[in-house]
Amino acid sequence: MLFSKYRNLTRWIIVAASFVIISLILWNTFVFFQHFKEEQRKKMDVWAAAQSDISQNFLDDNLNPVSSKVFFDTKYDNPMIVVSENNMVSSFRNIDSTKLSNSTYTKKLIAQFKEENTPIELSYFDSELNKKVSMGILFYGNSPLINKLKYYPLALLLIIILFGAVAYFFYRSTKIATQNKLWSGMAKETAHQIGTPLSSLIGWTEILKTENVNPEYILEIEKDISRLQTITERFSKIGSLPKLEKADIVAETLESYDYLKTRSSKLIEFEIFVPENPIYVLLNKQLFSWTIENLVKNAIDAMKGKGKLVIAISQLEDNVKITITDSGKGLTKSQFKRIFDTGFTTKKRGWGLGLSLAKRIIEEFHNGKIYVLESEIDKGTSMQILLKTT
């Protein structure tokens, strides 16, 4: 118990640490992205200043060499459009000129640039006119590197999610494999342990037949021996992959129903509804009867030995449904799936293995489905088995 407690605590610590590390990586990526974008803005401001300086001194043939170098020689990756006061494109960079001939495309591109970055007004002060002269507005988009960095956090999250999914499925498959190994080992050992006294009982029965014992007594003993042989077969089959054969599920369910009805309390009102025609499925008879017994016994326990139990079989296209309904204490919504977990039980005394075994038999061995169809507290529960017909 103590080990389980600390193991769960360790898991939560690992999850919390992973969350913190991921958050720090994403935050640092965001900060780096913003810093890089600010650097791009500064470069655009320098280019805009150089443009204004050149425009102011161009006619005087007095170009500033620094401005000329910035404007003509420096490489800029950002796509740029300069729009004049009359809304005409006066210059552009890093954009396909053929596309700019389409006014709709140009408007969309300008709107995109405006959304990505704040436009920069191009102007200079004319000393002769003693006023500021506007040259237009510079719209610029993100550089290719920024566009790549923009998707980096998403790519990182995707990698982390995929890694988490792989780790989860590896853990789950390992857990299932361990459970299967445990089931197999336990089942085979149980079959072996039952087999030894069973052989002895068969021998003692033969001896009793020669001792003039009441034949009715011997008949009852033989019935119990036959029952023990069936149980041994069940455990030996669930310990390995069982063989399926074509069988009438209606007849098999009726057989289990009759056996359970005669051995249950008279306070349980049994009722069964089955079609007249046979329904054939690939079935292991011993394991299927074990499943029906588990479901019926669970239903009787839920009713505390008194109530109504109904078994119904119906066929829908290529499927057959076996529904077992009781008038017991019912289940909460949160228990619908948990009741099939190994070790989970709603009873004060119980191992929580019956429904887990039933799920293994139906879903793993018969490729079917078993689930809680419906349930209501203090009104009852309906369990349903779904199998493919042949």
Secondary structure, DSSP 8 states (H G I E B T S, - for coil): -HHHHHHHHHHHHHHHHHHHHHHHHHHHHHHHHHHHHHHHHHHHHHHHHHHHHHHHHTTTT---HHHHIIIIIS---S-EEEE-TTS-EEEEESS-HHHHTSHHHHHHHHHHHHHHS--EEEEEEETTTTEEEEEEEEEE---HHHHHHHTHHHHHHHHHHHHHHHHHHHHHHHHHHHHHHHHHHHHHHHHHHHHHHHHHHHHHHHHHHTTT--HHHHHHHHHHHHHHHHHHHHHHHHTS----EEEEHHHHHHHHHHHHHHTS-TTEEEEEE--SS--EEEE-HHHHHHHHHHHHHHHHHHTTT-EEEEEEEEEETTEEEEEEEE-SS---TTHHHHTTSTT--SSSS--S-HHHHHHIIIIIIS--EEEEEEEETTTEEEEEEEEEB-
